[in-house]
Amino acid sequence: MKKKTIERLLIFFIGVPLVVFLVIGLPQLNHLAVNIVVVFFTCIGGIEFAGMLQKKGFEINKIEAGILGIIGPVTQLLNVSFGLNEGAFVFALITGASWALFRGIFPGKDKEKPFAGSIHRTVAGFAVIIYPGFFLCWLISLCLLRNSSFVILCFLLMVFGNDSFAWFFGMLLGQGNRGIVPVSPNKSLAGFIGGTLVSTVIGYVAAVFLPNVFRAAYLPAALSGIIIGLSTAIAASLGDLAESAIKRSAGVKDSGAFFPGRGGVLDSLDSIAFAAPVFYILYRTLF
């Protein structure tokens, strides 16, 4: 436990400054550096997801899963950083979906019933396109927004703040209120409330004290900040729970071992992936 805690802290103290440097220090071509990192981790996440699908009998090659997973993010990167027509993004997703659909027409490993698993192969193809790839396209889309560096950092602060303080309040006050959600028995009500409150406060502070970045459109700035912070926190928590359900179904503790002390890429991206579309849509709507 001590070794794992030290590894997690090292990842935190190395990873956070690196993320800040990528966002603030390398904003060229609408954050091309950030977009490349997103595509890279999406590929690894798709491969990890394929590994969990394989444990449940879904036939999908890990390399194929990595390629399918990055179809959306790569096209969105080309659109955001190099001005590729947005229609190409739709075309790429249609191409990937067609690929996933037609995976079922090829015979499977079962020689006696070669098409018994056709539906599983099709579903697996669609699954790796959507998660985490399609969700993380919204993170790349944030790079097109005005004052994108501050917007991205505020989003990440909401997600990481929710995660960190959910753990802190859970350890501090969660002894008697754990197990409310069966899929993740270590999660506590106190942790959920604490993490959500912190993200909501971050949204409020950002909207009130950064009016040039969070320029309220329809509602008062404070209310808009509360809405986006609260909604982002809830989406991040749901992402964490959804990933827990997938891992529990696959019978694994972590999605992989990419990050020492933290597990796989999906173990770190689950909250970001689910929260990114919610944050993006609300930011465009409220600000």
MILO-295536 format. One record per atom (N, C-alpha, C): residue in one letter; x negated, y, z. Coordinates in steps of 0.001 Angstrom, whole numbers, plus 500000, padded with zeros to 6 digits. Layout:
AXYZ...
# end
This chain:
M499160498797500000M500000500000500000M499127501251500000K498055501232500842K497169502387500914K496483502641499579K496006501543498933K495346501673497638K496309502243496600K497541501768496607K498530502240495638K498827503713495857T498925504140497116T499189505550497420T498056506428496918I496820505985497143I495647506753496683I495655506859495161E495969505750494478E496021505766493016E497100506722492516R498259506731493171R499335507636492780R498929509092492964L498245509382494070L497794510752494330L496757511190493311L495856510272492931L494841510606491926L495496510921490583I496468510091490202I497197510339488958I497889511695489016F498456512032490174F499155513309490333F498197514482490196F497084514440490918F496162515575490929F495370515707489627I495298514635488857I494675514723487531I495721515068486476G496885514428486584G497908514582485554G498563515947485521V498884516518486683V499578517806486720V498750518924486090P497468519099486486P496670520143485819P496523519901484317L496439518627483921L496305518314482500L497563518712481735V498724518428482319V499994518812481681V500093520325481566V499741521039482629V499790522503482609V498852523058481547F497654522467481435F496701522915480416F497243522690479016L497841521523478781L498387521226477457L499493522209477084V500352522528478049V501495523403477769V501067524856477638I500260525345478573I499872526755478589I498658527026477710G497677526124477744G496407526372477062G496391526028475588L497304525158475141L497306524729473739L498700524897473131P499149526147472977P500492526371472435P500544526411470911Q499390526212470250Q499318526358468794Q500280525397468088L500802525879466958L501724525085466121L502885524546466946N503476525461467747N504611525076468600N504285523851469449H503154523960470151H502733522929471105H502472521578470432L501698521621469357L501364520371468661L500725519361469611A499831519827470488A499156518914471412A500160518199472315V501123518950472842V502158518346473683V502972517341472881N503316517702471650N504134516817470819N503406515511470503I502100515592470266I501316514376469994I501307513468471218V501157514064472392V501173513277473632V502527512600473819V503606513332473523V504951512753473637V505107511563472700V504639511703471451V504727510608470484V503920509401470969F502715509653471486F501863508561471977F502549507782473093F503059508507474087F503694507827475212F505018507189474809T505691507757473818T506909507130473304T506586505771472696C505490505709471958C505063504446471347C504780503397472419I504020503789473446I503714502849474531I504995502442475255G505877503406475475G507143503101476135G507987502131475334G508015502298474010G508744501366473158G508180499959473237I506867499863473298I506216498556473416I506563497901474755E506571498712475827E506938498176477141E508392497708477161F509260498492476540F510680498127476482F510849496817475720A510103496659474630A510167495417473851A509754494227474707G508735494426475550G508296493345476438G509399492912477388M510173493876477893M511278493529478788M512422492867478017L512662493332476792L513700492708475970L513345491259475647Q512071490997475402Q511623489643475099Q511907488685476262K511790489197477478K512046488353478643K513511487923478733K514393488647478050K515809488298478030K516207487601476731G515230487169475945G515516486394474742G515742487206473486F515487488507473529F515640489352472341F514357489270471509E514510488873470256E513346488720469392E512966490067468772I511847490617469217I511332491849468627I509836491913468863N509114492153467787N507669492279467867N507299493603468518K506297493590469381K505935494812470112K505418495906469186I504667495513468160I504173496516467202I505346497135466444E506265496289466027E507460496784465340E508242497716466248A508340497367467532A509058498203468490A508384499563468635G507056499575468666G506337500840468763G506603501734467569I506653501124466372I506907501899465144I508335502431465126L509294501551465441L510693501982465471L510902503085466508G510228502957467641G510410503916468721G509952505320468394I508940505446467524I508397506783467255I508949507408465971I509864506729465297I510419507295464061I511030508674464325G511869508768465327G512494510044465655G511497511085466131P510672510785467155P509718511771467659P508704512258466625V508209511361465756V507242511786464740V507889512763463766T509097512445463321T509790513337462394T510095514676463057Q510477514639464322Q510745515879465042Q509466516688465230L508348516013465466L507055516700465546L506746517422464241L506938516739463122L506665517347461813L507591518535461576N508805518438462067N509760519536461925N509359520726462797V509041520472464055V508752521534465019V507399522189464745S506378521390464482S505020521931464362S504629522310462935F505275521715461939F504863521971460556F506017522412459653G507195522636460228G508299523184459462G508953522226458495L508836520939458742L509518519965457885L511023520184457969N511706519998456853N513149520195456820N513844519306457847E514822519875458570E515524519120459605E516271517917459028G516614517984457744G517273516842457123G516412515597457141A515082515803457174A514165514663457219A514322513890458517F514662514621459590F514862513962460883F516060513014460811V517140513501460231V518336512664460078V518039511475459166F517323511742458063F516976510666457130F516127509601457818A515166510045458642A514301509098459344A515097508230460302L516032508843461033L516850508061461952L517742507069461206I518279507485460062I519102506570459260I518256505411458749T517037505728458325T516124504679457860T515808503694458979G515509504232460161G515220503365461299G516421502532461696A517610503143461689A518821502412462029A519096501304461014S518831501575459728S519012500554458685S518042499403458897W516816499752459259W515800498730459561W516287497863460719A516774498510461784A517263497760462939A518437496865462548L519329497387461716L520517496636461310L520150495413460491F519196495585459590F518845494484458695F517878493487459318R517424493757460547R516595492757461225R517382491464461409G518702491590461496G519528490411461735G519646489473460554I519291489925459342I519453489051458182I518282488085458012F517228488291458776F516079487392458685F516197486280459719P515797485063459366P515919483940460300P515045484126461539G515543483614462657G514807483717463903G513911482521464143K513425482408465384K512478481354465725K513137479991465892D514422479983466165D515147478728466344D515392478095464972K514703476985464680K514800476350463365K516158475697463128E516799475231464199E518089474577464042E519205475595463817K519125476708464492K520120477780464344K519382479098464098P518858479269462887P517986480422462614P518679481777462732F520016481815462652F520714483102462719F521544483250463998A521304482342464943A522037482433466212A521685483712466967G520463484187466772G520024485380467488G520048486647466658S520775486623465539S520802487789464649S521280489045465372I522334488899466154I522871490070466846I521876490601467873H521123489688468504H520116490109469472H518991490885468794R518592490437467607R517516491135466887R517976492522466443T519228492618466016T519765493913465604T519858494876466792V520404494377467888V520555495211469086V519197495664469609A518212494775469584A516873495136470062A516279496248469215G516502496185467899G515995497234467015G516595498587467326F517923498620467505F518583499876467857F518122500379469223A517926499459470151A517568499844471517A516241500586471569V515229500089470863V513920500735470938V513884502049470162I514795502227469208I514893503526468532I515450504579469493I516443504175470261I517132505120471146I516327505412472407Y515775504379473021Y515103504533474321Y513674504028474256P512670504884474535P512862506278474954P512822507295473799G512601506816472543G512313507709471427G513318508810471176F514588508437470974F515591509449470647F515749510458471782F515722509987473025F515852510885474167F514701511894474214L513490511437473917L512330512316474020L512216513280472845C513004513072471786C513049514071470709C513474515425471251W514308515423472282W514799516673472863W513680517412473593L512733516653474142L511585517290474778L510747518029473750I510558517422472587I509833518088471503I510610519315471027S511932519224471020S512755520356470583S512581521577471489L512233521364472749L512008522480473661L510875523388473173C509968522819472385C508800523575471927C509163524658470919L510379524623470382L510820525636469429L511476526846470099L511759526734471381L512485527787472070L511602528998472329R512248530140472472R511534531345472863R510953531144474265N509704531648474470N509012531456475756N508936529970476116S508620529159475105S508684527704475276S507760527180476369S506601527803476554S505663527316477578S506316527340478957F506949528460479301F507587528586480608F508826527696480709V509552527557479606V510748526714479610V510360525249479868I509321524787479174I508875523396479345I508397523149480771L507603524086481299L507094523921482662L508225523937483688C509210524793483489C510364524823484398C511123523497484347F511303522960483145F511984521677483009F511220520576483753L509910520499483510L509101519466484166L509084519660485677L509068520904486120L509085521182487560L510391520700488185M511503520887487477M512791520394487973M512775518874488105V512264518196487078V512273516730487083V511309516185488129F510070516690488125F509081516203489084F509450516605490506G510033517815490658G510473518236491981G511568517336492511N512500516966491646N513568516059492036N513005514711492478D512083514181491700D511495512874491992D510688512913493287S509833513913493434S508936513991494592S509702514223495887F510651515146495854F511369515457497085F512438514421497405A512908513690496398A513791512554496686A513024511514497492W511768511280497094W510917510346497856W510659510895499256F510334512203499366F509996512810500660F511184512765501617F512349513231501163F513519513238502034F514003511823502327G513795510913501377G514152509522501622G513312508914502724M512017509212502714M511131508723503772M511457509367505111L511829510650505071L512045511409506302L513403511140506931L514453511072506100L515821511029506616L516655509864506080G516039508996505300G516834507997504593G516938506634505235Q516450506481506458Q516438505142507054Q517821504522507177G518824505321507485G520145504755507709G521110504879506552N520633505363505406N521568505546504280N520995505037502972R520218503965503048R519684503336501839R520655502294501304G520418501882500051G521191500787499477G522571501169499001I522855502464498904I524174502887498438I524372502483496980V523284502549496199V523315502088494807V522588500741494760P523315499639494557P522704498305494648P521522498081493720V521523498738492551V520458498478491588V519108498972492092S519120499889493049S517880500422493603S518050500589495110P517943499495495868P518260499520497299P517360500410498138N516171500768497634N515284501634498399N515659503109498292K516523503430497309K516957504820497159K517968505150498266S517876506356498781S518750506768499875S519605507966499475L520712508147500183L521569509302499957L520831510588500313A520060510546501396A519286511725501803A518279512111500725G517647511123500124G516688511392499059G517357512013497846F518517511480497475F519240512021496327F519645513468496583I520200513747497758I520628515106498080I519435516055498130G518362515617498765G517176516459498882G516548516778497542G516376515756496686G515801515975495366G516671516857494496T517984516618494555T518920517427493762T518909518878494220L518857519088495527L518826520443496077L517587521201495611V516437520529495611V515196521182495192V515267521589493724S515735520704492863S515856521035491437S516841522178491217T517920522187491987T518910523259491871T518305524601492290V517528524589493354V516856525812493804V515863526298492748I515144525380492133I514202525755491075I514943526418489917G516083525846489530G516887526444488469G517365527830488843Y517812528000490086Y518274529304490569Y517142530326490544V515993529967491093V514849530885491157V514382531264489752A514315530285488852A513867530556487483A514805531537486788A516112531325486940A517088532179486255A517098533596486819V516902533722488122V516980535037488764V515679535829488615F514543535131488733F513257535836488772F512480535789487455L512990535057486471L512363535048485140L513420535421484096P513961536627484172P515058537009483275P514658537055481812N513366537256481518N512923537270480120N512900535867479514V512767534870480380V512735533477479922V514135532875479983F514821533109481101F516180532593481291F517147533775481222R517450534187480009R518321535341479774R519755534839479651A520518534991480741A521872534434480797A522755535007479694A523553534130479062A524368534537477926A525802534848478313Y526425533991479126Y527858534134479411Y528137534273480899L527484533462481707L527718533463483151L526644534268483865P526858534619485130P525795535267485898P524544534398485928A523384535034485941A522115534305485866A521990533279486984A522363533676488205A522231532766489343A523074531509489144L524323531682488699L525201530532488479L524675529651487355S524190530266486283S523622529491485170S522423528680485636G521580529282486473G520422528572487000G520808527396487867I521830527589488690I522307526497489546I522847525352488691I523606525682487651I524191524649486787I523105523832486091I522108524512485519I521086523776484772I520183522971485713G519904523506486901G519091522765487858G519805521544488396L521081521721488762L521882520615489287L522069519523488233S522415519911487022S522662518944485950S521396518186485583T520267518887485535T518997518242485217T518623517226486288A518856517577487546A518548516665488650A519388515396488582I520683515556488310I521569514391488228I521162513488487065A520849514103485909A520426513316484742A519116512581485040A518184513251485719A516905512615486056A517124511418486980S518006511574487963S518294510471488886S518953509299488163L519871509601487237L520516508541486461L519506507813485587G518533508558485029G517486507925484235G516660506959485057D516342507356486273D515578506492487173D516362505231487510L517653505389487771L518493504235488107L518685503315486901A518841503907485712A519001503095484502A517755502252484249E516587502855484431E515342502095484255E515235500986485298S515673501260486523S515664500228487566S516554499055487171A517709499363486579A518624498303486148A517992497450485047I517309498107484103I516655497367483013I515567496457483572K514752496988484474K513670496185485055K514216495036485894R515268495317486659R515860494265487492R516429493153486610S517059493525485498S517602492529484582S516494491687483957A515360492345483648A514239491632483032A513403490859484044G513649491101485327G512914490392486363G511495490883486550V511271492187486334V509927492755486504V510000493908487497K508877494146488182K508821495236489157K508512496561488475D507590496521487500D507205497708486743D507329497410485263S507522498463484463S507638498270483017S506298497908482390G505197498234483066G503861497937482568G502836498302483619A501592498478483182A500510498803484123A499628499914483560F500232500823482793F499449501872482126F498859502858483129F499656503222484139F499205504175485157F498923503431486459P497687503419486922P497374502751488192P498197503347489335G498850502478490086G499629502921491230G501046503350490893R501329503601489610R502662504057489210R503378503063488317G502631502144487707G503255501172486818G503100501560485367G504158501342484581G504094501596483148G504505503005482774V504466503262481462V504856504570480938V506336504835481200L507178503827480990L508610504019481212L508935504314482669D508102503823483588D508327504115484999D508166505599485295S507398506299484468S507182507733484661S508032508585483731L508466508001482596L509218508773481609L510729508652481749D511202507718482563D512645507455482612D513452508703482974S513025509417484006S513745510615484426S513646511722483383I512444511896482812I512236512930481790I513100512646480572A513135511384480143A513877511019478936A515368511334479077F515957510974480208F517390511204480384F517708512673480625A516788513398481271A517055514793481613A516812515739480443A515921515379479513A515542516291478421A516730516751477579P517596515861477085P518736516336476286P519702517198477081V519910516874478355V520816517656479197V520264519061479388F518984519155479718F518353520459479925F518379521282478648Y518024520665477519Y517959521386476251Y519330521965475869I520354521128475933I521695521574475533I522199522680476459L521975522522477758L522432523543478695L521637524831478553Y520334524721478288Y519544525940478098Y520041526714476885R520276525989475781R520765526647474561R522160527229474774T522951526599475621T524310527073475860T524352528243476844L523619528129477934L523713529116479015L522782530311478832F521658530079478126F520647531139478025F520344531520476585
# end
